[in-house]
C-alpha cells in the first residue's frame, strides 16, 4: 500500500528546500499546496509575526469520514545550520547529505511520512477520523512556533508528534528546561601597561563556572554552559563577558535547585571580588533566567499511549514508552492540554553533517501511523 518511491521522492524534495528557523516560508507554501490538493482546509497563523519569521505555523484539517474525536499530528518545518543547499544522497536504502550540510531528516522525515500517510488514506478511501495537522516553525530555537500557536485553531485533546529516532518507542516523559544568561561587567584597561586598573570579566566568569557541576547531574538532571562571549583583544583587560547555558530536569525541585546554585555561584564570584575592591559599582552581573519549556509526563495508561501500543502490537511489533532528555513541540502541547506522544522516524545523528535516515524506517513509521489512524477511526463510533 505504501509507495516507497513516492515517499523517498517526497523526502528528497523537502530536504532540498532551505528552511532554517525563521525562514520556513517556502517550504510551508509547498506543503500547503500538497495538503490542499488532498482536500485539506489550511491556514497559516500569525506566529511568524510574533517571532520575526517569514511564516507562521501551518495548520491543516481533514474532516475524515467517521465520528471520532479529532486527532493531532505534528512535525516541525525548520532545520538547523548548516542547512542551506542540501544535497540528498540515497545509497543502500539510506539517505545522507553530501557531508557538507545536515540532511534535514529532523524533521522532514516526519513531514514526508505524514504526507505519504495522507496520500494512502485518500487513494484507498480508508476510514479515518478528523485529523488536525500542525506543522510548526522555529522548533529548533526554543519551540517558538508551538509556544505561539493559535490554540483556537486546534480542537484535538491528544495526538502524536513525529520527532524522535526510535521507530518502536514513544516518548512519554521529557524534562523541563531553564535557559540562563549572565552578563558580567568588569573594567577595561591595558593588559600590559596597567592590568591592575582593570577588572577581568572573563576571569570572574571562569571562577563562577569552575564551581559548577556540568554535564549529567543525575539520571533526571543535566546542566550545560554552551556559549561564552567576551573580550576585544589580547592586550585589553575584558570588561564584559556573556555566559549562556541551560538546566534540564524531570523534577521541578531539582531544576530550581540547580538553577539557584548557578545564580549563587556567579553572585559569589562578584561579591568576593568586591570585598577586595574600592570600586562600589564594579564588577556587577546581570542575571536572566527564562523558562524554556515545561516537562512532559503522560501516564502509560493514557488512551494516546494505549493506541500507539495497540497499533504496534497489531503489526507484530513492540512499542516501548521512553524517557527523553530533549524537548519537543509535544512539551508545549501537553502544557496546553493536548496529550502528545512523540514517535520516531528513524532519523539519526541529528544536527550533524553525519545525519541519516533509512527509507525502511520511514516506511515502518508510516505503517504504524496508518494503523493508529485506523484504530482512532473506531473511537466514539
C-alpha positions as CSV (number, residue, x, y, z in Angstrom):
1,X,0.0,0.0,0.0
2,X,2.9,2.4,0.8
3,X,4.5,3.8,-2.3
4,X,8.2,3.6,-1.3
5,X,9.4,5.5,-4.3
6,X,6.9,8.4,-3.7
7,X,7.9,8.5,0.0
8,X,11.6,8.7,-1.0
9,X,10.9,11.4,-3.6
10,X,8.8,13.4,-1.2
11,X,11.5,13.3,1.4
12,X,14.2,14.3,-1.1
13,X,12.0,17.2,-2.4
14,X,11.5,18.5,1.1
15,X,15.1,18.4,2.3
16,X,16.3,20.3,-0.7
17,X,14.2,23.3,0.3
18,X,16.1,25.6,2.6
19,X,14.1,26.1,5.8
20,X,16.4,27.4,8.5
21,X,14.5,28.6,11.6
22,X,12.6,31.8,10.8
23,X,12.9,31.1,7.1
24,X,10.2,28.4,6.6
25,X,8.0,30.4,4.2
26,X,8.9,28.5,1.0
27,X,8.5,25.0,2.5
28,X,5.3,26.0,4.3
29,X,3.9,27.1,0.9
30,X,4.9,23.8,-0.8
31,X,3.4,21.7,2.0
32,X,0.3,23.8,1.9
33,X,-0.2,23.2,-1.8
34,X,0.1,19.4,-1.3
35,X,-2.3,19.4,1.6
36,X,-4.9,21.4,-0.3
37,X,-4.6,19.1,-3.3
38,X,-5.6,16.3,-0.9
39,X,-8.7,18.2,0.3
40,X,-7.4,19.8,3.4
41,X,-8.6,23.1,4.8
42,X,-5.4,25.0,5.6
43,X,-4.3,28.3,7.1
44,X,-1.2,29.9,8.5
45,X,-1.3,31.6,11.9
46,X,0.5,34.7,13.0
47,X,3.3,33.1,15.0
48,X,5.8,34.3,12.4
49,X,5.0,37.9,13.1
50,X,5.5,37.3,16.8
51,X,8.9,35.7,16.5
52,X,10.3,37.6,13.5
53,X,10.0,34.8,10.9
54,X,8.7,34.7,7.4
55,X,6.0,32.2,8.1
56,X,3.6,31.2,10.9
57,X,2.6,27.7,11.8
58,X,0.8,25.8,9.0
59,X,-2.4,24.1,10.2
60,X,-4.3,21.6,8.1
61,X,-7.7,20.0,8.8
62,X,-9.2,16.9,7.3
63,X,-12.8,16.2,8.2
64,X,-12.4,12.4,8.0
65,X,-15.3,10.0,7.4
66,X,-16.0,8.8,10.9
67,X,-17.4,10.4,14.0
68,X,-14.2,10.1,16.0
69,X,-12.8,13.0,18.0
70,X,-10.1,14.9,16.3
71,X,-6.5,13.6,16.3
72,X,-3.5,15.9,16.4
73,X,-0.5,15.1,14.1
74,X,2.6,17.3,14.4
75,X,6.0,17.9,12.8
76,X,8.2,20.9,12.6
77,X,9.4,22.6,9.3
78,X,12.6,24.3,10.4
79,X,16.1,22.9,10.4
80,X,19.4,23.9,12.0
81,X,22.6,25.2,10.3
82,X,24.4,24.1,8.2
83,X,21.2,23.5,6.3
84,X,21.4,25.5,3.1
85,X,21.8,23.9,-0.3
86,X,21.3,20.4,1.0
87,X,22.0,17.6,-1.5
88,X,20.3,14.3,-0.5
89,X,22.3,11.2,-1.3
90,X,20.5,7.8,-1.3
91,X,22.6,4.7,-1.1
92,X,21.9,1.2,0.1
93,X,18.5,2.2,1.4
94,X,19.7,5.1,3.5
95,X,19.6,8.9,3.0
96,X,22.5,11.1,4.0
97,X,23.7,14.6,2.9
98,X,26.8,15.0,0.8
99,X,28.7,15.7,4.1
100,X,28.8,19.4,3.9
101,X,25.4,20.1,5.5
102,X,22.9,18.4,7.7
103,X,20.4,16.2,6.0
104,X,17.2,17.7,7.4
105,X,15.6,14.4,8.4
106,X,14.9,16.3,11.6
107,X,12.1,16.8,11.0
108,X,11.4,16.4,7.3
109,X,11.4,12.7,7.5
110,X,8.3,13.3,9.7
111,X,6.7,15.6,7.1
112,X,7.3,13.1,4.4
113,X,5.7,10.3,6.5
114,X,2.6,12.4,7.2
115,X,2.2,13.3,3.6
116,X,2.5,9.7,2.4
117,X,0.0,8.7,5.1
118,X,-2.5,11.2,3.7
119,X,-1.9,10.0,0.2
120,X,-2.7,6.5,1.2
121,X,-5.8,7.4,3.1
122,X,-7.2,9.3,0.1
123,X,-6.2,6.8,-2.6
124,X,-7.6,3.8,-0.8
125,X,-10.7,5.5,0.6
126,X,-9.8,4.3,4.1
127,X,-11.7,5.1,7.2
128,X,-10.2,7.9,9.3
129,X,-11.5,10.4,11.8
130,X,-10.9,14.1,11.8
131,X,-7.2,15.0,11.6
132,X,-5.6,18.2,12.7
133,X,-2.1,18.6,11.3
134,X,0.2,21.2,12.8
135,X,3.5,22.0,11.1
136,X,5.3,24.3,13.4
137,X,8.0,26.9,12.8
138,X,11.1,27.6,14.9
139,X,11.0,24.4,16.9
140,X,14.8,24.3,16.8
141,X,15.2,27.7,18.5
142,X,13.1,27.1,21.6
143,X,9.9,25.6,20.4
144,X,8.8,29.1,19.4
145,X,6.2,28.1,16.9
146,X,4.4,25.8,19.3
147,X,4.6,28.4,22.1
148,X,2.9,31.0,19.8
149,X,0.4,28.5,18.2
150,X,-3.1,29.9,17.7
151,X,-4.9,27.5,20.0
152,X,-8.2,28.4,18.6
153,X,-7.2,26.5,15.5
154,X,-6.8,23.2,17.3
155,X,-9.6,21.2,19.0
156,X,-7.8,17.9,19.4
157,X,-7.0,16.9,23.0
158,X,-4.5,14.2,22.1
159,X,-2.2,13.1,19.3
160,X,1.3,12.4,18.1
161,X,4.4,14.4,17.2
162,X,6.9,12.7,14.9
163,X,10.2,14.0,16.2
164,X,12.4,11.2,17.6
165,X,14.6,8.4,16.5
166,X,13.2,5.1,17.8
167,X,10.5,3.7,15.5
168,X,9.5,1.2,18.2
169,X,9.3,3.7,21.0
170,X,7.0,6.5,22.2
171,X,8.3,9.3,24.3
172,X,6.0,9.9,27.3
173,X,8.5,11.7,29.6
174,X,10.6,14.8,28.7
175,X,12.2,17.3,31.0
176,X,11.6,20.9,31.9
177,X,14.3,23.4,31.0
178,X,15.6,26.7,32.1
179,X,17.8,28.9,30.0
180,X,20.2,31.3,31.7
181,X,22.4,34.2,30.7
182,X,24.9,36.0,32.9
183,X,26.4,39.3,31.7
184,X,29.4,40.2,33.8
185,X,30.5,43.8,33.8
186,X,34.2,44.4,34.6
187,X,36.5,47.3,33.8
188,X,38.8,47.6,30.8
189,X,42.5,48.5,31.0
190,X,45.7,48.0,29.1
191,X,46.7,44.4,29.8
192,X,50.4,45.1,29.6
193,X,50.8,48.7,30.9
194,X,48.2,48.7,33.7
195,X,46.4,45.4,34.2
196,X,45.8,46.3,37.9
197,X,43.5,49.1,36.8
198,X,41.2,46.6,35.1
199,X,38.6,44.1,36.3
200,X,38.8,41.0,34.2
201,X,35.2,39.9,33.4
202,X,36.3,36.7,31.8
203,X,38.3,35.7,34.9
204,X,35.3,36.3,37.1
205,X,33.1,34.2,34.9
206,X,35.7,31.4,35.0
207,X,35.7,31.5,38.8
208,X,31.9,31.1,38.8
209,X,31.9,28.3,36.2
210,X,34.7,26.4,37.9
211,X,32.5,25.8,41.0
212,X,29.6,24.3,38.9
213,X,28.9,20.7,38.2
214,X,28.2,20.4,34.5
215,X,27.0,17.6,32.3
216,X,24.9,14.9,33.8
217,X,24.0,15.8,37.4
218,X,21.8,12.7,38.0
219,X,19.6,10.4,36.0
220,X,16.9,13.2,35.8
221,X,19.0,16.3,35.5
222,X,21.6,17.9,33.2
223,X,23.4,21.2,33.1
224,X,25.4,22.9,30.3
225,X,27.3,26.0,29.6
226,X,27.0,26.4,25.8
227,X,28.2,29.9,24.9
228,X,30.8,32.3,26.3
229,X,31.2,35.6,24.5
230,X,33.7,38.3,25.6
231,X,36.8,40.2,25.0
232,X,38.0,42.5,22.3
233,X,41.8,41.9,22.1
234,X,44.5,40.1,23.9
235,X,46.1,43.3,25.1
236,X,42.9,44.6,26.7
237,X,41.5,43.5,30.1
238,X,38.0,42.4,29.1
239,X,35.3,44.5,30.7
240,X,32.3,42.4,29.5
241,X,31.5,38.7,29.1
242,X,28.3,36.8,28.4
243,X,27.8,33.3,29.6
244,X,24.8,31.3,28.3
245,X,23.6,27.8,29.2
246,X,20.7,25.6,30.4
247,X,19.5,23.3,33.1
248,X,17.1,20.4,32.4
249,X,15.3,18.1,34.8
250,X,12.4,15.8,35.0
251,X,12.0,17.0,38.6
252,X,10.9,20.7,39.1
253,X,12.5,20.9,42.5
254,X,15.8,19.8,41.1
255,X,15.5,22.2,38.2
256,X,15.0,25.1,40.7
257,X,17.8,23.9,43.0
258,X,20.4,23.7,40.2
259,X,19.4,27.0,38.7
260,X,19.7,28.7,42.1
261,X,23.1,27.1,42.6
262,X,24.3,28.6,39.4
263,X,23.0,32.0,40.2
264,X,24.6,31.8,43.6
265,X,28.0,30.9,42.1
266,X,28.0,33.9,39.8
267,X,26.9,36.3,42.6
268,X,29.5,34.9,44.9
269,X,32.3,35.5,42.4
270,X,31.2,39.1,42.1
271,X,30.9,39.6,45.9
272,X,34.2,38.0,46.6
273,X,36.0,40.4,44.3
274,X,34.1,43.4,45.7
275,X,35.4,42.6,49.2
276,X,38.9,43.4,47.9
277,X,38.0,46.3,45.7
278,X,37.4,50.0,46.4
279,X,35.0,50.3,43.4
280,X,31.4,50.4,44.6
281,X,29.9,49.9,41.2
282,X,32.0,47.2,39.5
283,X,32.1,44.4,39.0
284,X,28.4,43.6,38.6
285,X,26.4,40.8,37.0
286,X,23.1,40.9,35.1
287,X,21.1,37.7,35.5
288,X,18.5,36.5,33.0
289,X,16.6,33.2,33.7
290,X,13.9,32.1,31.3
291,X,11.7,29.1,31.5
292,X,12.4,27.4,28.1
293,X,9.8,24.6,28.2
294,X,7.8,22.6,30.7
295,X,8.2,18.8,31.4
296,X,6.0,16.1,29.8
297,X,4.7,13.2,31.8
298,X,2.0,11.1,30.1
299,X,0.8,8.1,32.1
300,X,1.3,4.8,30.3
301,X,-2.4,4.0,30.5
302,X,-3.4,7.2,28.7
303,X,-5.6,6.5,25.6
304,X,-3.0,8.0,23.3
305,X,-0.3,5.7,24.6
306,X,-2.6,2.7,24.6
307,X,-3.5,3.5,21.0
308,X,0.1,3.5,19.8
309,X,0.9,0.4,21.8
310,X,-2.0,-1.5,20.3
311,X,-1.2,-0.3,16.8
312,X,2.3,-1.7,17.1
313,X,1.0,-5.0,18.5
314,X,-1.4,-5.3,15.6
315,X,1.6,-5.0,13.3
316,X,3.5,-7.7,15.2
317,X,5.9,-5.1,16.8
318,X,6.6,-3.8,20.2
319,X,6.2,-0.2,21.4
320,X,8.1,0.9,24.5
321,X,7.4,4.0,26.4
322,X,10.6,6.2,26.7
323,X,12.1,9.0,28.7
324,X,13.9,11.7,26.7
325,X,16.4,14.3,27.7
326,X,15.3,16.6,24.9
327,X,12.4,18.9,24.4
328,X,9.9,18.9,21.5
329,X,6.7,20.6,20.5
330,X,5.0,18.0,22.5
331,X,6.2,19.6,25.7
332,X,4.2,22.7,24.8
333,X,1.2,20.9,23.6
334,X,0.9,18.9,26.8
335,X,1.2,22.1,28.8
336,X,-1.7,23.4,26.7
337,X,-3.8,20.3,27.5
338,X,-3.1,18.3,24.3
339,X,-1.6,15.0,25.4
340,X,1.0,14.3,22.7
341,X,3.2,11.3,22.5
342,X,6.4,11.5,20.4
343,X,7.0,8.8,17.8
344,X,10.3,8.1,16.0
345,X,11.0,8.3,12.3
346,X,14.4,6.5,12.3
347,X,16.5,9.8,11.9
348,X,19.9,9.6,13.4
349,X,22.8,11.9,14.3
350,X,20.6,14.9,14.0
351,X,22.2,18.4,14.0
352,X,25.4,17.0,12.4
353,X,26.7,16.5,8.9
354,X,26.5,12.8,9.6
355,X,22.7,12.9,9.9
356,X,20.9,10.0,8.2
357,X,17.6,8.2,7.9
358,X,16.7,4.8,6.4
359,X,13.8,4.5,3.9
360,X,12.7,1.3,5.7
361,X,12.4,3.2,9.0
362,X,10.2,5.8,7.3
363,X,8.1,3.1,5.8
364,X,7.7,1.4,9.2
365,X,6.5,4.6,10.8
366,X,4.1,5.2,8.0
367,X,2.7,1.8,8.6
368,X,2.4,2.5,12.3
369,X,0.7,5.8,11.8
370,X,-1.8,4.2,9.4
371,X,-2.7,1.6,12.0
372,X,-3.0,4.3,14.7
373,X,-5.4,6.2,12.5
374,X,-7.4,3.1,11.7
375,X,-7.8,2.4,15.5
376,X,-8.6,6.0,16.1
377,X,-11.4,5.9,13.5
378,X,-13.2,3.4,15.6
379,X,-13.1,5.7,18.7
380,X,-16.5,7.1,19.5
381,X,-18.4,5.2,16.8
